[in-house]
Amino acid sequence: MTDPVSHYRLEFPEYLAGYEFETEAKGYLPGVRISTEEATFELTVHDPMRLTQDIAAELTVSGYATFSNLLVVPKVTRDEVARAVRDLAKAGFRGLRPDVQAR
């Protein structure tokens, strides 16, 4: 089992300020970042309905779908994302791929 991460920083994209309602309605939020002492992760957040639509679109275009660092939450809100990230931290961010670009 991966050790829990007690200290991390959760950052939302700057453009989100003032557009929370629209983001929740769209069910999609790219560019959420989690930083720890060891790594940085960039997430794309979807709600289940939007994810289903995006998968269907990808299958139509290319015949397959891949998503890295995908976080699915019931609603795309700051509170739901923060809750999910707290749970991910308890699991040591297991399953997420660190950002390979320099921080």
Buried (B, 14 or more C-beta within 10 A) or exposed (E): EEEEBEEBEBEBEEEBEEEBEEBBEEBBBEBBBBBBEEBBBBBBBBBEEBBEEBBEEBEEEEEEBEEEBBBBBEBBBBEBBBEBBEEBBBBBBEEBEBBEEEE
